[in-house]
């Protein structure tokens, strides 16, 4: 009961014989016995006190005592009803005066009533609602207001529910959400509006207002300096401020929690920093350098350049190693508590990647199982990694048609899987670390897991983040200087050549993360300048090797390669065929070109399989039908988990640029005119070896 209601109850109790139980005995029979012993005048006064008390207890008590008194012939039923009506009216007036003069709502016995013009009251709901808090939720893109409402049943059990401010009038909805089927609202005119207004009245002057942040990462508008948010609070140059409320929405996401590095001795912090860097030795540097580099790159106050992808067979311990690295952001983020996996929808993954700003997000287990998994997983991976590398979010509209703020991925995204998602453009946005079956040292991994569980890695990261906060507070141009470092390293790495244009920038970002962490490590005494330089040199060499290997994952992912590969597979698998240029029937070596032999009474005949995608000349040249070949290639590529979403015009352009066409038109068009079964047609003149895979002699 709130203060206003307590005052109202006291105002009524002043008119009762006893502020607690019945005024005359504990049961109606005892009360009747007492009343019968009084003379007529005393009895009338005593019955008046009894009616006032019973009116305060509710209609049920009034009826119980009415029946006992009337049956004992101590008062007539009509006289009792008159006294009861007067007592109810007096009580309503007393409560209204005690709560506030303009409040028509009262709460009695766990039920909500509204006063009527004649001084009576109507039952509104079989519960009591109160606004107890106003929560300002800031997710880094927009600020929303949530109303926390406490809904109390007649038995006294209470449940809190948070609703967006615009949903406050929907009383039936939020009451049912809080207490289920017990949320009874009496049907009447504007009943929901009454209940919502009563919740505001009954909670008026008591509810608190608080701000909760729903994202991790950097903020410069909390406490006058740069702060790094995790579920434990806001970490800045002065240490961890636990008074800042951060709620990421789920138990798993709230495991992102950094400790206060100032709560331990400098020596302990230095040991934790050394332990973090020693993770490099758990597996080959081509595996650990990209993964650990992603952890160190994540808290830099810049959006990420690349995603990191750890690929290897099942049982290779890739997920266990990845989890140990992830535990830099919370000791409980082990292999059983990854923040996301590839069973999540693309929308959910995008939302999490935006919410987990400036931290490492690992999406575990890219491993297609069902028939429709390849396409679904490839689509989700493309959305997340492309959005992260491009720092781009999808535009959305509110129900009223106004634009919502975009939510680009702000996390340093990494993933594990048994295969690399398809797509030339997507793979160019990934830094792929390949884990062989026996590459990870189980003994060293066990030691790393023990250190992670003890909090060593999260302590090292907390110290690093505090170091970055000091830099940001002291130097407003620090982010610009980091960009300059990345640009210089990108230019240096680009001189090596032989890689996709995005690869040097990706490696430069990871290397900059390592450089900043090792700079911090020197300040803690964990390494000397020479030791830090040696560590950086070996990491750089490993990343250069990873960059050189990136071409392996892009090879064969060009759209022209996928197109030709899909056509060849369709011919071999019976999904398409080539016809003779002159006759339109089976060509020489018909079985090779998608025809099925059938032995009949008059010898062997051939039946074409699938659609006709083109024709075979007597010289061995292949002429493809531009439209039909595109349709067949696109359908087959989709089933083979190599989506061919590129337009027909673009594919034809890529065929010409890749020297896959034997001839083109003089005007530059990729198609040429040839006589096909006696008619002139525009066709693609494709090099035969591009379809057959045979090396020309």
C-alpha positions as CSV (number, residue, x, y, z in Angstrom):
1,X,0.0,0.0,0.0
2,X,1.4,3.5,-0.9
3,X,1.5,6.4,1.4
4,X,-1.6,8.0,0.1
5,X,-3.6,4.9,0.5
6,X,-2.3,4.4,4.0
7,X,-3.5,7.9,5.0
8,X,-6.9,7.1,3.5
9,X,-7.1,3.9,5.5
10,X,-6.2,5.7,8.7
11,X,-8.8,8.3,8.0
12,X,-11.5,5.6,7.9
13,X,-10.0,3.6,10.8
14,X,-10.6,6.7,13.0
15,X,-14.3,6.1,12.7
16,X,-14.0,2.3,13.5
17,X,-14.2,0.8,16.9
18,X,-11.0,-1.1,16.3
19,X,-8.5,-0.5,13.4
20,X,-7.9,-4.2,13.1
21,X,-10.5,-7.0,13.4
22,X,-14.3,-7.0,14.0
23,X,-15.3,-4.6,16.8
24,X,-17.4,-7.1,18.7
25,X,-16.1,-10.7,18.7
26,X,-14.2,-12.6,16.0
27,X,-17.3,-14.2,14.2
28,X,-20.7,-13.0,13.2
29,X,-22.3,-15.3,15.9
30,X,-20.1,-13.7,18.7
31,X,-20.9,-10.3,17.4
32,X,-24.7,-11.0,17.5
33,X,-24.4,-12.3,21.0
34,X,-22.7,-9.1,22.2
35,X,-25.3,-6.9,20.4
36,X,-28.2,-8.8,22.0
37,X,-26.9,-8.0,25.5
38,X,-27.1,-4.2,24.9
39,X,-30.1,-2.0,25.4
40,X,-31.8,-0.5,22.3
41,X,-29.8,2.8,22.2
42,X,-26.4,1.2,22.7
43,X,-27.3,-1.5,20.3
44,X,-28.0,1.0,17.5
45,X,-24.7,2.8,18.0
46,X,-22.8,-0.5,18.1
47,X,-24.5,-1.7,14.9
48,X,-23.4,1.6,13.3
49,X,-19.8,0.9,14.3
50,X,-20.1,-2.6,12.9
51,X,-21.4,-1.4,9.6
52,X,-18.6,1.1,9.2
53,X,-16.0,-1.6,9.9
54,X,-17.6,-4.1,7.5
55,X,-17.8,-1.5,4.7
56,X,-14.1,-1.1,4.9
57,X,-13.6,-4.9,4.5
58,X,-15.7,-5.1,1.3
59,X,-19.1,-6.4,0.2
60,X,-18.5,-10.0,1.3
61,X,-18.1,-9.0,5.0
62,X,-21.1,-6.6,4.8
63,X,-23.3,-9.4,3.6
64,X,-22.1,-11.9,6.2
65,X,-22.8,-9.6,9.1
66,X,-26.1,-8.3,7.6
67,X,-27.4,-11.9,7.4
68,X,-26.5,-12.6,11.1
69,X,-27.9,-9.3,12.4
70,X,-31.1,-9.4,10.4
71,X,-31.7,-13.1,11.1
72,X,-31.4,-12.4,14.9
73,X,-34.0,-9.7,14.4
74,X,-31.7,-7.0,15.9
75,X,-32.3,-4.7,12.9
76,X,-34.4,-4.7,9.8
77,X,-32.9,-5.4,6.4
78,X,-33.9,-2.0,5.0
79,X,-32.3,-0.2,8.0
80,X,-29.1,-2.2,7.6
81,X,-29.0,-1.3,3.9
82,X,-29.4,2.4,4.7
83,X,-26.6,2.3,7.2
84,X,-24.3,0.4,4.8
85,X,-24.9,2.9,2.0
86,X,-24.1,5.8,4.3
87,X,-20.9,4.0,5.5
88,X,-19.7,3.4,2.0
89,X,-20.3,7.0,0.9
90,X,-18.4,8.2,4.0
91,X,-15.5,5.9,3.3
92,X,-15.2,7.0,-0.4
93,X,-15.2,10.7,0.7
94,X,-12.6,10.0,3.3
95,X,-10.3,8.1,1.0
96,X,-10.6,10.6,-1.8
97,X,-9.7,13.4,0.6
98,X,-6.7,11.5,1.9
99,X,-5.3,10.5,-1.5
100,X,-6.0,13.7,-3.4
101,X,-9.0,15.8,-4.1
102,X,-9.2,15.0,-7.9
103,X,-8.5,11.3,-7.7
104,X,-11.6,9.2,-8.2
105,X,-9.8,5.8,-7.7
106,X,-9.4,3.8,-4.6
107,X,-7.7,0.5,-3.8
108,X,-9.4,-1.8,-1.3
109,X,-8.7,-5.5,-0.6
110,X,-6.6,-5.8,-3.7
111,X,-9.3,-4.5,-6.0
112,X,-9.5,-1.2,-7.9
113,X,-12.6,1.0,-7.6
114,X,-13.8,4.2,-9.2
115,X,-16.0,6.7,-7.5
116,X,-19.4,7.5,-8.9
117,X,-21.1,10.9,-8.9
118,X,-23.5,9.9,-6.2
119,X,-20.6,9.1,-3.8
120,X,-20.7,5.3,-4.4
121,X,-18.0,3.3,-6.1
122,X,-17.8,0.8,-9.0
123,X,-15.4,-2.2,-9.2
124,X,-12.9,-1.5,-12.0
125,X,-10.5,-4.4,-11.7
126,X,-9.6,-7.3,-9.5
127,X,-6.1,-6.1,-9.1
128,X,-4.4,-2.8,-8.1
129,X,-2.0,-1.2,-10.7
130,X,0.7,1.3,-9.7
131,X,3.4,3.0,-11.8
132,X,6.6,2.4,-9.9
133,X,9.3,3.5,-12.3
134,X,10.0,5.2,-15.6
135,X,12.9,3.6,-17.4
136,X,14.8,5.5,-20.1
137,X,16.3,2.8,-22.3
138,X,19.2,4.0,-24.5
139,X,20.4,1.4,-27.1
140,X,22.9,3.7,-28.8
141,X,20.7,4.4,-31.8
142,X,17.5,5.7,-30.2
143,X,16.1,6.4,-26.7
144,X,12.8,4.8,-25.7
145,X,10.7,5.3,-22.5
146,X,9.4,2.3,-20.7
147,X,6.9,2.4,-17.9
148,X,7.3,-0.2,-15.1
149,X,3.9,-1.1,-13.6
150,X,3.4,-3.2,-10.4
151,X,0.2,-5.3,-10.6
152,X,-1.0,-6.6,-7.2
153,X,-3.6,-9.4,-6.9
154,X,-6.2,-9.5,-4.1
155,X,-4.1,-11.9,-2.2
156,X,-1.2,-9.5,-2.1
157,X,1.0,-11.2,-4.7
158,X,2.6,-8.6,-7.0
159,X,4.3,-8.8,-10.4
160,X,6.1,-6.0,-12.3
161,X,5.8,-5.5,-16.0
162,X,7.6,-3.0,-18.3
163,X,5.8,-1.6,-21.3
164,X,6.6,1.1,-23.8
165,X,5.1,4.4,-22.9
166,X,2.8,4.3,-25.9
167,X,1.3,1.0,-24.6
168,X,0.4,2.3,-21.2
169,X,-3.3,2.8,-22.3
170,X,-3.5,-0.9,-23.2
171,X,-4.3,-2.0,-19.7
172,X,-5.7,-5.4,-20.5
173,X,-2.6,-6.3,-22.4
174,X,0.0,-5.4,-19.8
175,X,-2.1,-6.6,-16.9
176,X,-2.5,-10.0,-18.5
177,X,1.3,-10.0,-19.2
178,X,1.9,-9.4,-15.5
179,X,-0.6,-11.8,-13.8
180,X,-2.2,-13.8,-16.6
181,X,-5.8,-14.9,-16.2
182,X,-6.2,-13.0,-12.9
183,X,-6.1,-9.7,-14.7
184,X,-9.9,-9.1,-14.6
185,X,-11.1,-5.7,-15.7
186,X,-14.8,-5.0,-15.4
187,X,-16.3,-4.1,-18.8
188,X,-17.6,-0.5,-18.8
189,X,-17.2,2.7,-20.8
190,X,-13.4,3.6,-21.1
191,X,-12.5,0.8,-18.7
192,X,-8.9,0.5,-19.9
193,X,-8.4,4.2,-19.8
194,X,-9.6,4.2,-16.2
195,X,-7.2,1.4,-15.2
196,X,-4.2,3.1,-16.9
197,X,-5.1,6.5,-15.3
198,X,-5.5,4.8,-11.9
199,X,-2.0,3.3,-12.2
200,X,-0.6,6.8,-12.7
201,X,-2.7,8.3,-9.9
202,X,-1.8,5.6,-7.4
203,X,1.9,5.7,-8.2
204,X,2.0,9.5,-8.5
205,X,4.9,11.0,-6.5
206,X,6.5,7.7,-5.7
207,X,7.9,6.3,-8.9
208,X,11.5,6.7,-9.8
209,X,13.1,7.6,-13.1
210,X,16.3,5.9,-14.2
211,X,18.3,5.5,-17.4
212,X,19.4,2.1,-18.5
213,X,21.9,1.5,-21.4
214,X,21.1,-1.4,-23.7
215,X,24.5,-1.6,-25.5
216,X,28.2,-2.0,-24.8
217,X,31.0,0.2,-25.9
218,X,32.1,3.8,-25.7
219,X,30.0,6.8,-24.5
220,X,31.3,10.3,-24.0
221,X,28.2,11.7,-22.4
222,X,28.4,9.9,-19.0
223,X,30.1,11.6,-16.1
224,X,32.0,14.0,-18.2
225,X,34.5,11.6,-19.8
226,X,34.8,8.6,-22.0
227,X,33.3,5.5,-20.5
228,X,33.1,1.9,-21.8
229,X,29.8,0.1,-21.1
230,X,29.4,-3.5,-20.2
231,X,26.9,-5.2,-17.9
232,X,29.1,-4.5,-14.9
233,X,28.8,-0.7,-15.4
234,X,30.8,2.1,-17.0
235,X,34.6,1.7,-17.1
236,X,36.7,4.9,-17.5
237,X,40.0,6.5,-16.6
238,X,38.9,6.6,-12.9
239,X,37.9,2.9,-12.8
240,X,34.6,1.1,-12.9
241,X,31.4,3.0,-12.0
242,X,28.8,0.4,-11.0
243,X,26.1,3.0,-10.5
244,X,25.6,3.2,-14.3
245,X,22.9,0.6,-15.3
246,X,23.5,-1.5,-18.3
247,X,21.0,-4.2,-19.3
248,X,21.7,-6.0,-22.6
249,X,18.4,-7.8,-22.6
250,X,19.3,-11.5,-22.2
251,X,21.3,-13.6,-19.7
252,X,23.9,-14.5,-22.3
253,X,24.5,-11.0,-23.5
254,X,24.8,-9.7,-19.9
255,X,27.8,-12.0,-19.5
256,X,29.8,-9.2,-21.2
257,X,31.1,-7.7,-18.0
258,X,34.5,-6.2,-17.3
259,X,36.0,-5.8,-13.8
260,X,37.6,-2.8,-12.2
261,X,41.4,-3.0,-13.1
262,X,42.1,-0.5,-10.2
263,X,40.9,-3.1,-7.7
264,X,44.0,-5.2,-8.1
265,X,47.7,-4.6,-7.6
266,X,49.7,-3.4,-10.7
267,X,51.7,-6.7,-10.6
268,X,48.5,-8.8,-10.9
269,X,47.4,-6.7,-13.9
270,X,50.8,-7.2,-15.6
271,X,50.6,-10.9,-15.1
272,X,47.2,-11.0,-16.7
273,X,48.4,-9.0,-19.7
274,X,51.3,-11.4,-20.2
275,X,48.9,-14.4,-20.0
276,X,46.7,-12.8,-22.6
277,X,49.5,-12.4,-25.1
278,X,50.7,-15.9,-24.4
279,X,47.5,-17.2,-26.0
280,X,49.4,-16.8,-29.3
281,X,51.3,-20.0,-28.5
282,X,48.2,-22.2,-28.1
283,X,48.0,-22.8,-31.9
284,X,49.8,-21.7,-35.0
285,X,50.2,-18.0,-35.3
286,X,48.1,-18.0,-38.5
287,X,45.2,-19.0,-36.3
288,X,45.8,-17.1,-33.0
289,X,47.1,-13.9,-34.5
290,X,43.8,-13.0,-36.4
291,X,41.6,-14.2,-33.6
292,X,43.5,-12.4,-30.8
293,X,44.0,-9.4,-33.0
294,X,40.2,-9.2,-33.4
295,X,39.9,-9.1,-29.6
296,X,42.4,-6.3,-29.3
297,X,41.0,-4.4,-32.3
298,X,37.4,-4.5,-31.0
299,X,37.6,-1.8,-28.2
300,X,39.3,0.8,-30.4
301,X,37.0,3.7,-30.9
302,X,36.6,2.9,-34.7
303,X,34.1,0.8,-36.6
304,X,35.7,-2.6,-37.7
305,X,37.3,-3.2,-41.1
306,X,36.9,-7.0,-41.3
307,X,35.3,-10.1,-39.8
308,X,37.4,-13.0,-38.6
309,X,36.5,-16.5,-39.5
310,X,37.9,-19.6,-37.9
311,X,37.3,-22.7,-40.1
312,X,38.2,-26.3,-39.4
313,X,36.8,-29.8,-39.1
314,X,34.7,-30.9,-36.2
315,X,36.8,-31.9,-33.2
316,X,39.6,-29.5,-34.0
317,X,38.9,-27.4,-30.8
318,X,38.3,-24.2,-32.9
319,X,35.2,-23.3,-30.8
320,X,37.1,-23.9,-27.5
321,X,40.0,-21.7,-28.6
322,X,37.6,-19.0,-29.8
323,X,35.7,-19.0,-26.5
324,X,39.0,-18.6,-24.6
325,X,39.6,-15.4,-26.6
326,X,36.0,-14.3,-26.2
327,X,36.5,-14.5,-22.4
328,X,38.5,-11.3,-22.6
329,X,35.1,-9.7,-22.3
330,X,33.7,-11.8,-19.5
331,X,35.0,-14.9,-17.8
332,X,31.7,-16.6,-18.1
333,X,31.6,-16.3,-21.9
334,X,32.9,-19.9,-22.4
335,X,32.1,-22.4,-25.1
336,X,28.7,-23.0,-23.6
337,X,27.8,-19.4,-23.5
338,X,28.5,-17.9,-27.0
339,X,26.4,-14.8,-27.4
340,X,25.0,-16.1,-30.8
341,X,25.1,-19.0,-33.2
342,X,24.1,-19.6,-36.8
343,X,20.6,-20.9,-35.8
344,X,19.7,-17.3,-35.1
345,X,17.8,-15.4,-37.8
346,X,19.6,-12.8,-39.8
347,X,17.6,-10.0,-38.1
348,X,18.6,-11.2,-34.7
349,X,22.3,-11.4,-35.6
350,X,22.2,-7.9,-37.0
351,X,20.6,-6.6,-33.9
352,X,23.1,-8.2,-31.6
353,X,26.0,-7.0,-33.8
354,X,24.8,-3.5,-33.3
355,X,24.1,-3.8,-29.6
356,X,27.6,-5.3,-28.8
357,X,29.5,-2.2,-29.9
358,X,33.3,-2.3,-29.4
359,X,33.5,-5.8,-28.2
360,X,34.2,-9.2,-29.8
361,X,31.1,-11.0,-31.0
362,X,31.7,-14.7,-31.9
363,X,28.9,-16.5,-33.8
364,X,29.5,-20.2,-33.4
365,X,29.1,-23.2,-35.6
366,X,28.5,-22.4,-39.3
367,X,27.7,-26.0,-40.3
368,X,24.8,-26.6,-42.7
369,X,22.8,-29.7,-41.8
370,X,19.4,-29.6,-43.4
371,X,18.7,-29.3,-47.1
372,X,17.7,-25.6,-46.9
373,X,20.6,-24.7,-44.5
374,X,23.2,-23.7,-47.1
375,X,21.1,-20.9,-48.6
376,X,19.7,-19.7,-45.3
377,X,23.1,-19.6,-43.6
378,X,24.8,-18.0,-46.6
379,X,22.2,-15.2,-46.6
380,X,22.6,-14.6,-42.8
381,X,26.4,-14.6,-43.1
382,X,26.3,-12.2,-46.0
383,X,24.1,-9.8,-44.1
384,X,26.2,-9.8,-40.9
385,X,29.7,-9.7,-42.3
386,X,28.9,-7.4,-45.2
387,X,27.2,-5.0,-42.8
388,X,30.1,-5.1,-40.4
389,X,32.8,-4.6,-43.0
390,X,30.8,-1.8,-44.7
391,X,29.7,-0.2,-41.4
392,X,26.2,-0.1,-42.9
393,X,22.8,-0.8,-41.4
394,X,19.5,-1.4,-43.1
395,X,17.0,1.4,-43.3
396,X,13.8,0.8,-41.3
397,X,10.5,2.7,-40.8
398,X,8.3,3.2,-37.8
399,X,4.6,2.2,-38.0
400,X,3.8,5.9,-38.6
401,X,6.1,6.0,-41.7
402,X,9.0,8.0,-40.2
403,X,12.5,6.6,-40.5
404,X,14.1,4.8,-37.6
405,X,17.8,5.3,-36.9
406,X,20.0,2.9,-38.8
407,X,21.7,0.2,-36.7
408,X,25.0,-0.8,-38.4
409,X,26.9,-3.6,-36.8
410,X,29.4,-2.1,-34.3
411,X,30.9,-5.3,-32.9
412,X,34.1,-6.9,-34.1
413,X,32.4,-9.9,-35.6
414,X,34.1,-13.3,-35.7
415,X,32.7,-16.8,-36.4
416,X,33.6,-20.4,-36.4
417,X,32.5,-23.1,-38.9
418,X,33.3,-26.2,-40.8
419,X,33.1,-24.3,-44.1
420,X,33.5,-20.8,-45.3
421,X,30.4,-18.9,-46.5
422,X,30.3,-18.6,-50.3
423,X,30.6,-15.5,-52.3
424,X,33.6,-13.7,-53.7
425,X,32.6,-10.3,-52.2
426,X,31.8,-11.8,-48.8
427,X,35.0,-13.8,-48.5
428,X,37.0,-10.6,-49.4
429,X,35.4,-9.1,-46.2
430,X,36.6,-12.0,-44.0
431,X,40.0,-12.8,-42.5
432,X,40.0,-16.6,-42.6
433,X,42.1,-18.6,-40.1
434,X,42.3,-22.3,-41.0
435,X,42.6,-24.8,-38.2
436,X,43.9,-28.2,-39.1
437,X,42.8,-31.3,-37.1
438,X,45.8,-31.3,-34.7
439,X,46.8,-27.7,-34.9
440,X,45.6,-26.6,-31.4
441,X,47.7,-27.8,-28.4
442,X,45.2,-29.4,-26.0
443,X,47.5,-29.0,-23.0
444,X,48.1,-25.3,-23.6
445,X,44.4,-24.8,-24.4
446,X,43.4,-26.3,-21.1
447,X,45.8,-23.9,-19.3
448,X,44.3,-21.0,-21.3
449,X,40.7,-22.1,-20.3
450,X,41.7,-22.1,-16.6
451,X,43.2,-18.7,-16.9
452,X,40.1,-17.4,-18.7
453,X,37.8,-18.9,-16.0
454,X,39.9,-17.3,-13.3
455,X,39.3,-13.9,-14.8
456,X,42.9,-13.2,-16.0
457,X,41.8,-12.3,-19.6
458,X,38.9,-10.1,-18.6
459,X,41.2,-8.3,-16.2
460,X,43.8,-7.7,-19.0
461,X,41.0,-6.4,-21.3
462,X,39.7,-4.1,-18.5
463,X,43.1,-2.6,-18.0
464,X,43.5,-2.1,-21.8
465,X,40.0,-0.4,-22.0
466,X,40.9,1.9,-19.1
467,X,44.2,2.7,-20.9
468,X,42.2,3.6,-24.0
469,X,39.8,5.8,-21.9
470,X,42.8,7.7,-20.6
471,X,44.0,8.3,-24.2
472,X,40.6,9.5,-25.3
473,X,40.1,11.8,-22.4
474,X,43.6,13.4,-22.9
475,X,43.5,13.6,-26.7
476,X,40.4,14.3,-28.7
477,X,42.3,13.5,-31.9
478,X,43.2,9.9,-30.7
479,X,40.7,8.2,-33.1
480,X,42.1,10.2,-36.0
481,X,45.6,9.1,-35.2
482,X,44.4,5.5,-35.1
483,X,42.9,5.9,-38.6
484,X,46.3,7.3,-39.8
485,X,48.1,4.2,-38.4
486,X,45.7,1.9,-40.2
487,X,46.1,3.9,-43.4
488,X,49.9,3.7,-43.2
489,X,49.9,0.0,-42.5
490,X,47.4,-0.6,-45.3
491,X,49.6,1.2,-47.8
492,X,52.6,-0.9,-46.6
493,X,50.7,-4.2,-46.9
494,X,49.2,-3.3,-50.3
495,X,52.7,-3.2,-51.8
496,X,52.9,-7.0,-51.4
497,X,50.2,-7.4,-54.0
498,X,48.4,-10.5,-55.1
499,X,45.4,-10.1,-52.8
500,X,41.9,-8.6,-52.9
501,X,41.9,-4.8,-52.4
502,X,40.2,-5.2,-49.0
503,X,42.7,-7.6,-47.5
504,X,45.5,-5.0,-46.7
505,X,43.0,-2.8,-44.8
506,X,41.7,-5.8,-42.9
507,X,45.2,-6.8,-41.8
508,X,46.1,-3.3,-41.0
509,X,43.1,-3.0,-38.6
510,X,44.1,-6.2,-36.8
511,X,47.7,-5.2,-36.6
512,X,46.8,-1.8,-35.2
513,X,44.8,-3.6,-32.4
514,X,47.9,-5.6,-31.5
515,X,50.1,-2.5,-31.6
516,X,47.8,-0.6,-29.2
517,X,47.5,-3.6,-26.8
518,X,51.3,-4.1,-26.7
519,X,51.8,-0.3,-26.1
520,X,49.5,-0.7,-23.1
521,X,51.4,-3.9,-22.1
522,X,54.7,-1.9,-21.9
523,X,53.0,0.7,-19.6
524,X,52.0,-2.1,-17.2
525,X,55.5,-3.6,-17.1
526,X,54.4,-6.8,-18.6
527,X,56.9,-6.4,-21.5
528,X,59.8,-4.3,-22.3
529,X,59.9,-2.2,-25.5
530,X,62.1,-4.8,-27.1
531,X,59.9,-7.7,-26.1
532,X,56.8,-5.9,-27.3
533,X,58.5,-5.1,-30.6
534,X,59.5,-8.8,-31.1
535,X,55.9,-9.9,-30.4
536,X,54.6,-7.4,-32.9
537,X,57.0,-8.5,-35.6
538,X,56.0,-12.2,-35.3
539,X,52.3,-11.2,-35.4
540,X,52.9,-9.1,-38.5
541,X,54.6,-12.0,-40.2
542,X,51.8,-14.3,-39.4
543,X,49.2,-11.8,-40.6
544,X,51.1,-11.4,-43.9
545,X,51.0,-15.1,-44.4
546,X,47.2,-15.1,-43.7
547,X,46.8,-12.3,-46.2
548,X,48.7,-14.3,-48.8
549,X,46.4,-17.3,-48.2
550,X,43.2,-15.3,-48.6
551,X,43.4,-15.7,-52.3
552,X,42.7,-19.4,-51.8
553,X,39.3,-18.6,-50.4
554,X,38.4,-16.2,-53.1
555,X,39.4,-18.5,-55.9
556,X,36.5,-20.0,-57.7
557,X,34.1,-17.6,-56.1
558,X,34.0,-15.1,-59.0
559,X,30.5,-14.9,-60.5
560,X,31.8,-16.0,-63.9
561,X,33.4,-19.1,-62.3
562,X,30.2,-20.0,-60.5
563,X,28.2,-19.5,-63.6
564,X,30.4,-21.8,-65.8
565,X,30.7,-24.4,-63.0
566,X,26.9,-24.5,-62.6
567,X,26.4,-25.0,-66.3
568,X,29.0,-27.8,-66.4
569,X,27.4,-29.5,-63.4
570,X,23.9,-29.2,-65.0
571,X,25.1,-30.9,-68.2
572,X,26.8,-33.7,-66.2
573,X,23.8,-34.1,-63.8
574,X,21.0,-34.2,-66.4
575,X,19.7,-30.7,-65.7
576,X,20.5,-29.3,-69.2
577,X,21.8,-30.3,-72.6
578,X,23.5,-28.9,-75.7
579,X,22.1,-29.5,-79.2
580,X,23.8,-29.7,-82.6
581,X,24.2,-26.3,-84.2
582,X,22.9,-27.5,-87.6
583,X,20.2,-30.0,-86.7
584,X,19.0,-29.1,-83.2
585,X,19.3,-32.8,-82.3
586,X,21.9,-34.7,-80.5
587,X,25.5,-33.8,-81.3
588,X,28.5,-36.0,-81.5
589,X,29.4,-37.6,-78.2
590,X,25.8,-36.9,-77.1
591,X,26.1,-38.4,-73.7
592,X,28.8,-35.9,-72.9
593,X,26.5,-33.0,-73.6
594,X,23.4,-34.0,-71.6
595,X,21.7,-36.7,-73.7
596,X,20.5,-40.1,-72.5
597,X,20.9,-43.1,-74.8
598,X,18.1,-45.6,-75.2
599,X,18.5,-49.0,-76.9
600,X,15.5,-49.6,-79.1
601,X,14.5,-52.0,-81.9
602,X,16.2,-49.9,-84.5
603,X,19.3,-49.1,-82.6
604,X,20.4,-46.5,-80.1
605,X,18.4,-43.3,-79.8
606,X,19.0,-40.3,-77.6
607,X,16.7,-38.3,-75.4
608,X,17.6,-34.8,-74.3
609,X,17.7,-34.1,-70.5
610,X,16.7,-30.8,-69.0
611,X,16.6,-27.5,-70.9
612,X,18.6,-26.7,-74.0
613,X,21.1,-24.1,-72.8
614,X,22.9,-23.9,-76.2
615,X,24.5,-25.6,-79.2
616,X,27.6,-27.4,-80.2
617,X,29.3,-26.5,-83.5
618,X,31.0,-29.1,-85.7
619,X,34.3,-27.4,-84.8
620,X,33.7,-28.1,-81.1
621,X,32.7,-24.5,-80.3
622,X,30.0,-23.9,-77.7
623,X,27.3,-21.3,-78.2
624,X,25.1,-20.6,-75.2
625,X,21.6,-19.3,-75.2
626,X,22.0,-16.1,-73.0
627,X,18.7,-16.3,-71.3
628,X,18.2,-20.0,-70.8
629,X,21.8,-20.6,-69.7
630,X,21.5,-17.9,-67.1
631,X,18.3,-19.4,-65.7
632,X,19.7,-22.9,-65.4
633,X,23.0,-21.6,-63.9
634,X,21.2,-19.5,-61.3
635,X,18.9,-22.3,-60.2
636,X,21.7,-24.9,-60.0
637,X,24.0,-22.5,-58.1
638,X,21.3,-21.8,-55.5
639,X,20.9,-25.5,-54.9
640,X,24.6,-25.9,-54.6
641,X,24.9,-23.3,-51.9
642,X,26.7,-20.9,-54.2
643,X,24.0,-18.3,-54.7
644,X,24.2,-16.5,-58.1
645,X,22.3,-13.3,-57.4
646,X,24.2,-11.3,-60.0
647,X,22.2,-10.0,-63.0
648,X,22.6,-11.6,-66.4
649,X,24.2,-8.4,-67.8
650,X,26.8,-8.4,-65.1
651,X,27.7,-12.0,-65.6
652,X,28.1,-11.5,-69.3
653,X,30.4,-8.6,-68.6
654,X,32.5,-10.7,-66.2
655,X,32.7,-13.5,-68.7
656,X,34.3,-11.1,-71.2
657,X,36.6,-9.5,-68.6
658,X,37.8,-12.9,-67.5
659,X,38.6,-14.1,-71.1
660,X,36.0,-16.8,-70.9
661,X,34.5,-15.9,-74.2
662,X,36.1,-17.2,-77.5
663,X,34.8,-14.2,-79.4
664,X,32.7,-11.0,-78.9
665,X,30.9,-8.5,-81.2
666,X,32.9,-5.7,-82.9
667,X,30.7,-3.2,-81.0
668,X,32.0,-4.6,-77.7
669,X,28.9,-6.6,-76.8
670,X,29.6,-10.0,-75.2
671,X,27.2,-11.8,-77.5
672,X,27.8,-12.7,-81.2
673,X,25.5,-13.6,-84.1
674,X,25.6,-17.2,-85.3
675,X,23.4,-19.4,-87.6
676,X,21.6,-21.8,-85.3
677,X,19.4,-24.5,-87.0
678,X,19.1,-22.2,-90.0
679,X,18.3,-19.0,-88.2
680,X,20.5,-16.1,-86.9
681,X,20.6,-15.9,-83.1
682,X,22.6,-13.9,-80.6
683,X,24.6,-16.3,-78.5
684,X,27.5,-16.4,-76.0
685,X,30.6,-17.9,-77.7
686,X,32.2,-19.6,-74.7
687,X,35.6,-21.3,-74.7
688,X,34.9,-25.0,-74.7
689,X,37.5,-25.8,-72.0
690,X,35.7,-23.5,-69.6
691,X,32.7,-25.9,-69.7
692,X,34.5,-29.2,-70.1
693,X,37.4,-28.4,-67.8
694,X,39.7,-30.1,-70.3
695,X,43.1,-28.4,-71.0
696,X,43.4,-27.6,-74.8
697,X,46.2,-29.4,-76.5
